[in-house]
Amino acid sequence: MPWCPECKSEYIDGFTTCNTCGVPLVDSLEETEETIEFLDTKKESFAKKFIQFLEYSNITNVSYQHKEEEDSYAIMIRKKDQKQVKKLYDAFYAVEAEKTLKAAAMKDVRETSDNENSSESKDAETDYDVITGDESEEAYDDLEASEEEIPEELFAQEEVQGIFESARPAVAESATYIKKEEQYRDLSSSAVTFLVVSVLGLVGVVLNALGVITIISGLLSYLVMSAVFIAFFIIGITTYSKSKKVEKEISDENKLTDAIIDWLDSTLTEEMVNGFANDSAAAEVQFLQKLEKMKALVVTQFGEMDDKYLDRLTEEYYNDHFDEEVNEE
């Protein structure tokens, strides 16, 4: 079926131009989707495995390209997937780093066992009762088993930080959303503090000038202290003004939050939420998949809204209703 790249309308076979937009139709909307370079890495193994991870997490149209001049590999994704891929990248990094550290730990255990076996074999030259042949063979079998259990890590231990830090694009950390009620309390508290300090300070300056108390002396000191407390007073007034604006928004936010929670209560079930994620994916990925699907449903029902607000709301709802570990605590 052909599609319009502008209005995203689907047409039946035989149409070649959009009746609304007047532009040529395309066979697939994916043809018109913009791709971007997500990150650049020196290791092809890294690019391959990360792409497999993304495809396994239902991210399509991902690939990597070899850049001959830099002798590196650029991972390409659809621009619209950038936000989700960033979250999956954090989960991918955590999983691979854990594998590398686990392998390093098991390697240390193996080396320690080798040293101990070597020491015991030397002692056995003078005391044959220290270890029997059967015991030695059993220990060797155990060691071979432990070697087989060592996971294959994507990077050498010394690279576990460096490769990701050099390859990871600079992404600004998104702060946790602060609810309007919390913003109002913080602003009100700050405003009161600045106003009280400024008033007491100015009163102190006046009393000092009248000779009632003696704390500061000299014209410069008076000017500096007066300027500081006046600045505090202005900051207090400005902060108080901001708090009053935020106070007016509290009611609207609470109504929206209550409406979303009521809708989620009537719509979602634990079975449905579990179905949002790939059962065979890592726990971190499953959690992200569930939250992203919940957010998409909320946006479809209530329209676009502050993404940080939606992140916090859906995460808190999930933890309260579907996270067994949190509920057990």
N, C-alpha and C positions, 0 to 999 in steps of 0.2 A: 504494500500500500504506500502511495506517495504522501509526503508530508510537506507542509509549508514551513520553511525555516524561520519565518517571522512570527506568525501567530500560532504556530504549532498545531494547526488544524490538519486532520487526516482526511485524505480524499480517496475515492475508489479508483481502481485502475482505469487508465484512459485519460485522466486529467493531467495536464502538464504545467498549469499556471494557477496560482491562488486567486480565487474570485475576489477576495477581500483586499489582499496586499498587492496583487499584480506581479508577484515575483515567481521565478521558476520553482517547481516543486522538486524535492529530493527524495531518494528512495528510503533514507533513514535520517532521523534527526541527529544521530551520532556523527554523521558526516560534517555537520555544521558546528559541533561542539569544540570549543577552544581548548587546546592542550597546552600545558605549561611544564616547565622543568621543575620538579619538586626538590631534587637534591642531586648532588654530584659526588660520586665515590670512585676511588682508585681500584676497587676490587669488584671484578665481575661476579664473583660468588655472592657478594653482598647484594648486588643488584638483582640477580636471579632469585635469590631466596626471599628478598623483600617483595618482589613482584608476585611470587607464589603465595606469599602471606596475604597480600592485598586481594588477589583473585579468590583465595580461600575465604576471605571476609566479604565477598560479594562486591568488590570494587572492580569494575570492568574497564576495558580500553586502557590498560596500563602497559608500558613497554620501557625498554632502555635502549640507548643509542651510544655507540662508541665514539668518543671525541678524540680523533687522532692527534691533534695538536697538544692537548693536555694529557693524552693517554689515560683518559678516565671514562666513566660510564654515567650518562645522565638518565635519571629515571623520570619518565614522562607520564603525567596523569591528566585527567580532565580538570579544568579549572573549577568546575562546580563541586568536585570531590575533594578539593584542597583541605577544607576544614576537617572532614572525616578522616582523611589520610594522615593528617598531623596527629590525630588522637591514636590511630592505629599504629603509627610509627613509634609512639611512646610505649605502647604495649609490646610491639615487636622488639624494641630495644631491651625492655625489661626481661622478656623471655630469653633472648639470646645472651644477654649479660649473665643471667642466672645459669644458663647452660655452661658458659665459659668458666665461671667461678666454680661450679660444681666439678667440672672436669679438672680444674687446677687443684681443687681440694683432694680429689681422688688420686691425682698424680702424686701429690705429696704423701698420701697414705701408701701408695705403691712403692715410692722411693724409700720410705721409712721401713717398709717390710723387707725390701731388698737389702738394706743395710743391716737389719737385724738378722736376716737369714745368713748374710755373709759372715757376720760376727759369730753366729752359732756354729757355722761350718768350721771356722777356725778352732773353736773350742772343742769341736768333736774330734779333731785330730789327736787330742790327748785324752779325751774322755768320751768313749763311744756310747756311753749311756745317756748323754745329754739329749740326743734326739735320734729316733729310730728312722730307718729308711721309709717306713710306711707314713710316719708323721711328716717327714719332709715332702713326700709326694703329695700328701693331702694338703699341706700348706701351699705347695706350688699350684695345685688345682684350684684352690680358693683364690689365689692371686690371679690366675688366668681368668677366672670368673669375674673378678672385680674389674679386670681390664676390659672385658667384653661389655660391662655395664656402663663404662664411661661414655657419656653422650658426646656426639660429634659437635664441637663448638664451631661457630662461624668464624671466630677470630682468635688470634693468639691472646694470651692473658694480658700482655702489656698493651694490646691494642683495644681492649674492651672499652676504654674511655676515649682514647685518641681518635679512633676511626669514626665514632659517632659524633664527637665534638667537631671534627673537621668537616664531616659530611653533612651534618644537620644544618639546615638553613636557619638563619637568625629569625626566631619567632618570638614576638613579644608575649610574655606570660599574661594571660588574661586573669584579672583579679576576680575573686568571688563576688557575686552580686550582693549588695547590701540593701536590705529591704527598707522601704520608706520609713517605717516605724523606727528602725535602728538608726537610719540617717538622722531622723528628727531628734532622737535622744542624744546622739553624739553632738549634733550641732547646737542643741539647746544647752547641753552641759558645757561645751566650749564657750558659747556666748556668755553664759553666766560667769564662768571663771575669768574671762578677759574683762568683763565689765566690773566685777567685784575688785579685781586686782588693780584696774586702772583708777577706779574711784578712790580706793584706799590709798593708792600711790599719790594721786593728785592732792588728796587731803593731807597726806604726810608732807608733801612739798610745801603746801600753804602753811601748815603749822610750823614747819622748819623756818620758813621765811618770817613768820611772826615771832619767832624765838621761843615758842612753846616747847619745842623739842630741838635737839641739835644732832642731826645725822649727816647732813651734807653742808658744804660751804663753798663759796666761790660761785661767780656768775655762770661759768661754763658748766659746773656740776648741776646747777639749777636748770639750765637750758636742756642739757642732755636728759636728765631725769624727767623733766616735764614732757619732752618730745617722746620719750619711751612710753610714758603712761597715756599720753594722748593717742599714740599709735595703737596701744592696747585697746583703748576705748573705741576707736574707729573700727578695729578688727571685731570687737565684741558686737557693735551695732550691725556691721555687715553680716556677721555670722548669724545673728538673731534674725535678720531679714531673710536669710537663706532658709533658716529653720521654719519660718512661717510659710514660705512657699512650699517646702517639702510637706509640711503638715496638711496642706490642702490636697496633696496627692495621695495621702495615706488611705483615705476612704476608697478611692477609685482602685488602687492596687489591691486592697483587701477584698473588694467585691470581685475583681477579676480572678484573684487567687482562689477564692471560695467557689466561684463558678467552674474553674478548671478542675479543682479537686472533686467537686460534685460530679462533673462529667466523667472524670477518670474512674470514680467509684462505680458509676453506673455502666461503664463501658468495658473496663479492663478486668480480666480474670487472671489468676496465676498461670493457668494453662496457656492463655493467649500470649501473655508476656514472655513465657518461656519459649514460645514458638517464634518469637522475634529474632532469636539468636541461633547460630549454628551449634548444635550440641557437641560437635567434635572440636570446636575452636577452643582456644585458651580462655580461662576464666575472665581475664581482663578484657579480651575481645568480646566475649558474650555480654559482659556488662555494658560496654560501649554500644553494641548493636541494639540492645534492649532500650537504652536511653534515647538513642537516635530515632528509633521507631516511635517511641512514646512522644518525643518532641514533634516529629512529623505529623502525628495524629492530632496533637494539640493545635499546631499551626493550621492544619486543614480545617479544624472546627472553629477556631477563634481568630485566625488571621495572624499576620506577622507581628512579632513583638520583640522586646529586648532579648537578645540571645542569652546573655548572662543570667537574666531573670529566669528564663525558661530552663537553662541548665540547672540552676539551683532548685527550682520548683520540682522538676521531674526527678532529680537525684534524691531529694528529700522524700518525695512520694514513694519512689521505689524502695528506699531504705526502710520506710515505715510500714510498707505493705507486703513486700516480696523478698526482702533480704533476710534469710533465716538466721544468719549469724547475729545481725543487729537486733532482731526481734528476741532471740534467746537471751541476749544480755539485758 
